[in-house]
Amino acid sequence: MPEPKTNMDNLAGALRRETVKKNVAAIHISGKLSLLQRKLSNVLLLNAYDALTSAPTHTIDARTLAMMVGYNSNDFDTLRTSLRALAETVAEWDMLDEQGRQEWGVSSLLSFAKLKNGVCEYAYSPALAQKLYDPKIYALINVQIQRNFSSGHGLALYENCYRFVRTGSTGWWALDVFRKLMGVDGSDYYASFKHLNAKIIKPAVAEVNKSSDILIEPEFQKKGRTVTDIRFLIKGNPQKAMFEIDDEDGVRNLETYKTLRKQGVSDRLARQWISEHGEDYVREKLDYVSGKDGVKSTVGFLSAALRDDYRSAAKETSPSPEAIKAAQLRSAEQEKQDREYEARAAIRTERSRKLAIVEEVVSRRNPTQRDADKRLFMSGLDNDLDREHFRAHGWRSGLNAAKIFEFWEELEPDAFT
């Protein structure tokens, strides 16, 4: 059953961002989490991120939390179980600090969590909060895309690969490291590469390629006949649009949708027809139209067939020329609206891309520079509405998007190229 769509307009603060910064350390230490626990940890981090090092505890509405991880239920037993697991899971990191010195640390993923009066309150240990907040090396994990995953190993592999999408490869990992990332270290069964490949690598790769905005391909290094290392080649998924949050039922994956598109039906109209009439009914009318000769406008004829329920054989009702012409006019108007909609969507997509870049650029600057940047930008805003919107939303202020881009293009000329 498809998960309910997350209505971003009903969310507030950091939850509206869709993406959460996950420090490399955090990604590497959470391999043993189940699918629900991993999704939960990402949403909790997204909610807490802005105040991660300044606030001792964080809160989120329990129903919102359940909605964000795709857990559509009023029974919070599973939610309590997952929160307990996060508090009981030991997080271990082993990484280099700014001076190149090795640093090892250990902490529970959550220092505590509680549910009271419909609110979830939780906290991170100070040491882990610093690691999670560290902006120098992070991945932007899309909490909407994570909802497409049905296995913890698939989501774990996605998180570990996504941060390398710009470089095109993860680099070589020893199999022992990879087993740890997948949370199967210590298992005698997965000590065998044959079992690891069949049960973990192949299914996880298939799910990442099917369910996310990247495509990955594993490569192996051998010593003699023994596989010793693994890496993943990474590229963007050309079908990325299918993972937009407005495609809640995975309509773009359906064969009926693909057939409609081949017939010249716009993306928006194809999804609308399938949503309104159901896949089986639309497929029936596609079959009906395909059996007709001399159809000048497939889209117009198909629109009439769906509306008036044209049927084959004895039940068939042939449309009149007037009905076909009316359907063609409606189709032309619909296509015009679709073009306008897609143009607006392209503008929104480009704006989101640039705002994400701004967020990344800002994260690389020290606190003094960030304060100076904000003051300088605010001084250039010429009305109270713009200034108030910027105070509330910072560099994610859509109202000031054009001015924000101009500001950062001057400071970082190559930022958006």
PAMI-115444 format. One record per residue (C-alpha): residue in three letters; y, z, x. Coordinates in steps of 0.001 Angstrom, whole numbers, plus 524288, in hexadecimal, padded with zeros to 5 digits. Layout:
<recs>
alaYZX;...
</recs>
This chain:
<recs>
met800008000080000;pro80D297FC49805FF;glu816038075680A5C;pro8229780993802B8;lys82EB08032A80821;thr8383080BFD80F57;asn8458680A9D80901;met84EAE80C0A81499;asp85A5E80D8080B72;asn854E281A96806E2;leu853EC81FE1814A5;ala85E888269781C53;gly862858284782A6B;ala858FA824788350B;leu84E67820BA82B3E;arg856218147F827A0;arg8546480ED683551;glu84662809D8833D3;thr843DC80B7B8426B;val841278178884A85;lys842CB818B185935;lys8360F81D4C85F44;asn836B38218686D5C;val82BDB81C01875C3;ala826AD829BC877AD;ala8258782BDE86906;ile81E3981F1A86730;his814BC8222F871FC;ile8114A82FE586D9D;ser80E8782DB485F41;gly80238825838603C;lys7F98482F5C8594D;leu8018282F3284CCB;ser7FBA8829A28405A;leu8029581E8083968;leu809A78275D82FB7;gln80D1E8313283A53;arg812A18267D8430A;lys81ADF820E6837F1;leu81F4A82E9B8347E;ser82357831AB84279;asn82B9E8253F842FA;val832C48284783649;leu8352C8366C83A3E;leu83AB4831BC84734;leu8433D8279C84062;asn848918321A8374C;ala84B6083BAE84257;tyr84FBE8328C84D29;asp85E94833DD84C57;ala85DDA842BC84CF5;leu851888439785519;thr8579484B5D86049;ser862838520D858D3;ala85BB18579B84CCD;pro850828617084E06;thr849FD85CE384157;his84A28850E5838AD;thr847C384EE582A25;ile84380843B082180;asp84041842D88130F;ala8317184387811EE;arg8307D8389B807F1;thr8392682FE78104B;leu8305F832D081BDA;ala8244A82F35813FD;met82AE8822A980F60;met82EEE81ED281D31;val820FF81F9B8224E;gly81BB38189481657;tyr814CF82481810E1;asn817258227980254;ser811F382F1B7FCB3;asn8169183BFB7F729;asp80B5B842E97FDE4;phe8111D8481A80A7A;asp8044484D4F80FCD;thr802EF8416981883;leu8110A842D981CDE;arg80EC08511F8205D;thr8026A84D84827C5;ser809A08433082FA8;leu814E884C5B832D5;arg80B1A8569083745;ala8049F84C7984002;leu811AE8490284657;ala81427857668491B;glu8067D858CC84EE5;thr806BB84C5485713;val809B684E6386564;ala81393844C186AF0;glu812698422487968;trp81B4D8397E88186;asp81A548354A88F99;met825C982CF589403;leu8304282AE889E47;asp83DA18313C89CFB;glu84AA482AD98A099;gln8488982DEC8AF14;gly83AF18282B8AEF2;arg83461835708AF56;gln827DE837778A793;glu8296C8401089B8E;trp81E458459A8939E;gly8200584D2C8870B;val818CC851D087B09;ser81D17855ED86D66;ser818A1855A385F55;leu81DFB849CF8581C;leu8248D852DB84E35;ser827D5860D985173;phe8272986407842F5;ala8278085DB383585;lys828798632A827CF;leu8299885E42819D2;lys831F3866448107D;asn838A8862A0803B7;gly835B48543C805D9;val83BB38540C8137E;cys834C98524682076;glu83AC5859E982BB7;tyr835EF857B58398C;ala83998858DB847D8;tyr8363B853D98556C;ser8353C85C04861A7;pro8419985AB386A07;ala83A1B8542187520;leu833C384A0D86C49;ala8408F847C5864F3;gln846F6843FD871DA;lys83BFA83A67874C4;leu83C73834778672B;tyr84B3F83308867AA;asp84BC882D0387546;pro851DF81F8B872B2;lys84F34819A388022;ile841C58145A87CB4;tyr83E29812E086E83;ala8384E809FE8645B;leu83E278072885701;ile832F88097A84DA0;asn835588039584036;val8311580DAE8363D;gln830378032B82BC8;ile826EC7FAB9833B9;gln81E7480686836CA;arg81B648076D82841;asn813907FAD082966;phe809848012F83247;ser7FCC98069982D15;ser7F71D80C0C839C5;gly7FC4F815D08438A;his7F74880DE684F0F;gly7FE88801CD84A58;leu80B6080930848FD;ala8094F80FEA8562D;leu80768802B985CBC;tyr813667FD25855E0;glu81BE58085A85AA3;asn8170C8071786885;cys818E27F850868C7;tyr825A67F70686151;arg82E227FCFB86BDB;phe829EF7F1E187502;val82D5D7E6D386BB0;arg838F07E2AE87426;thr830D57E1E588095;gly825807DAF4879EC;ser81ACE7E39B87F81;thr816F97F1D688001;gly812EB7F0F188E29;trp805757F54C89267;trp7FFEA8020C88D2F;ala7F3A580828892D7;leu7E9838096188809;asp7EA148183788934;val7F8A7817A888645;phe7F66380E6C87AE6;arg7EBF48176187527;lys7F5CC8227A875C1;leu8003281A5B86EEB;met7F68F8176086415;gly7F24A8258B86301;val7E40F823018668C;asp7E3E9828E98741E;gly7D8E5832AB875D5;ser7CFD182B0186CE3;asp7C2F68271C87334;tyr7C17F81C468692F;tyr7CE38815A986D27;ala7CB5C8175E87B93;ser7C3C180AB9879A3;phe7CCF17FEEE87A1F;lys7C4037F7DF87095;his7C65E8025186646;leu7D4C9803BA869B8;asn7D6FD7F5238683C;ala7CF427F3B385B9A;lys7D4307FFCC8547E;ile7E1E280200859E1;ile7E7CD7F6628610B;lys7E3E47EB0285846;pro7E6C17F1AB84B23;ala7F3A27F75D8500B;val7F8307EA3A85588;ala7F4AF7E382848BF;glu7FC6A7ED6B840DD;val8086C7ECAB84997;asn808717DDCF8487C;lys8068D7DE55839C0;ser80F4D7E9C083645;ser81AE67E9D283F7F;asp826347E2128451A;ile81F637DF7485221;leu813697D7DB85692;ile80B237DD55861A1;glu7FFF97D822869D8;pro7F78E7E09E872BE;glu7F41F7DCD5880B1;phe7EA607E3C88896B;gln7E8B57E647897ED;lys7DB447E80489DB0;lys7D59D7EDFE8A9CD;gly7C8FF7E6A48AB58;arg7C3697E60F89D9F;thr7CA247F27889906;val7D6DF7F21389136;thr7E0717FB9189793;asp7EDE37F84C89205;ile7F4207F2A7885E2;arg8016E7ED198828E;phe807307E6B487683;leu80F777DA6F87623;ile819FD7DBF886BB7;lys822AE7D2BB86429;gly82A4D7D31685782;asn822F97CFBE84B1A;pro8289A7C3198455C;gln824C97C84D837F3;lys82D2B7D465839C8;ala8341D7D20F82CD6;met827CC7D5E08257C;phe829BB7E3D782A0A;glu836FF7E5B2823C2;ile837037F16781AE7;asp83A167E96480EC3;asp82C797E36C80FD3;glu826157EFE080AF3;asp819877E98B8060A;gly8173A7E0D4811BA;val819E47D4FB8090B;arg81CB87CC4581498;asn80ECB7CE2D81964;leu808EE7C87F80CF9;glu8032F7BAC480D01;thr809DD7B8317FFFA;tyr8170C7BB4A80615;lys814357B22F81186;thr8102A7A74980829;leu81CB37A8DF80076;arg824A27A7C180CEC;lys81D7579B3581097;gln82106795CA80344;gly82F6E797DD8064B;val8315C7A4A47FEF3;ser83B377AD8B80595;asp8371D7BA8780B56;arg83E977C26480150;leu839CD7BA9C7F59A;ala82BA17BAE27FA53;arg82BE87C9A37FB7A;gln832BD7CAC77EE59;trp828797C2847E75E;ile81D1F7CA097ED3B;ser823AD7D6EA7E9EE;glu826A57D3007DBE2;his81A497CB877D851;gly80FD87D0857E1AA;glu808AB7C90E7EC3F;asp7FD997C4117E393;tyr806AF7BE547D947;val80F1C7B78C7E383;arg8030E7B2177EA50;glu7FE237ACE57DD32;lys80AE67A57F7DB1B;leu80A937A0657E90A;asp7FD2979ABD7E64D;tyr8023A794DF7D9A1;val80DD278E5D7E028;ser8058E7892C7EB64;gly7FD5B7819C7E18C;lys8090977A4E7DC1E;asp80D8176D1C7E11B;gly81B67768037E15C;val822077753D7E1DA;lys82F85772E57E7AF;ser83384781207E925;thr8281A78A0E7EC2C;val830B2796177EBFF;gly836CB792BD7DEE6;phe829B778F347D8C1;leu8237679B8C7DE21;ser82E937A3B37D8C5;ala82C6C79DF97CB3A;ala81DB379FDC7CC5F;leu81F767AE377CF88;arg8296E7B0677C4CE;asp822757A8FF7B9F9;asp814867ABB87BE77;tyr8101A79D807BFE3;arg8016079C887BF1A;ser7F751792267C24E;ala7EE4078A947B937;ala7EF0D78D307AA91;lys7F869798897AC24;glu80205790787B3ED;thr80FDB78F627AF01;ser8170F784307B58D;pro8253C787587B81E;ser82FB277EC57B251;pro8391D7774D7BB29;glu843DF7807B7B68E;ala83BD278C717BA5E;ile838FE786D77C7D0;lys84763783797C9F3;ala84B807911F7C5C9;ala84185796E67CF0D;gln8469678E5E7DA12;leu85483792F87D78D;arg8501D7A11C7D7A6;ser8489479E977E419;ala854597985E7EAA9;glu85CCB7A3F27E6E5;gln852687AD557EBC5;glu8517E7A6117F8B0;lys860457A6DD7FA23;gln85FC97B5807F7DC;asp8548F7B68B8019F;arg85C577AF5E80C0D;glu867D37B881809EB;tyr85EC37C44180A42;glu858317BFC4816D7;ala865787BD5781D1D;arg869AD7CB2F819C0;ala85CA57D05981EA6;ala85E897C93F82B94;ile86BE47CF8B82D16;arg866267DCFC82A42;thr85B1E7DABE833EA;glu864847D6C383EB0;arg86D367E26283BC8;ser8618F7EB9483C82;arg85D6A7E5828496B;lys86AD47E7B184F59;leu86BF87F59784A1C;ala85ECC7F8C885059;ile863D87F36085D4C;val870257FBAD85C06;glu867BF807A9859B9;glu85FD680491865E2;val86C168027386E2E;val8721180F308694B;ser86597816B486C83;arg866DF812C687AD5;arg8747B818C987C13;asn876D28270887F74;pro87CD58309787591;thr88A7982FA787B7B;gln88A51820CC87AA1;arg885478214386C98;asp8906582A2F86848;ala89A6A8218B86F0C;asp8947681552868D4;lys8958781B3E85B3B;arg8A39681F9285D28;leu8A7748125086271;phe8A0F080B2D85731;met8A6CF8144C84CEE;ser8B462811D585271;gly8B2CA8036F84F38;leu8AF6180590840D3;asp8BB20803588382D;asn8B78080A1082B62;asp8B1E381705826D0;leu8A626810E282001;asp8A14A80A6782C80;arg8A376816C78345F;glu89C6181F5682A6A;his890E6815EB829DD;phe88FE881603838A8;arg8905A824E2838FD;ala885138254D82F5B;his87C8D81A8283510;gly880E5818E184325;trp87CCA80C4A849C9;arg873FF8090283E14;ser880028076E83568;gly87DB87FAC482E0D;leu88BA97FAD0828EF;asn890A57F9FA836E8;ala885D77F13083C1A;ala88E987E5CC84019;lys898107EEB184757;ile88CC87F60984DB0;phe887307E954852F7;glu8947C7E51E85832;phe896437F27285EA7;trp889237F220865A9;glu88A427E3D686963;glu896377E7C387143;leu88F597F34F877A5;glu8821E7EC928795F;pro8848A7DDBA8795F;asp8761A7DA4587A66;ala870FD7E478870EA;phe86E597DB4C8657A;thr8693C7CF8286CF0;
</recs>
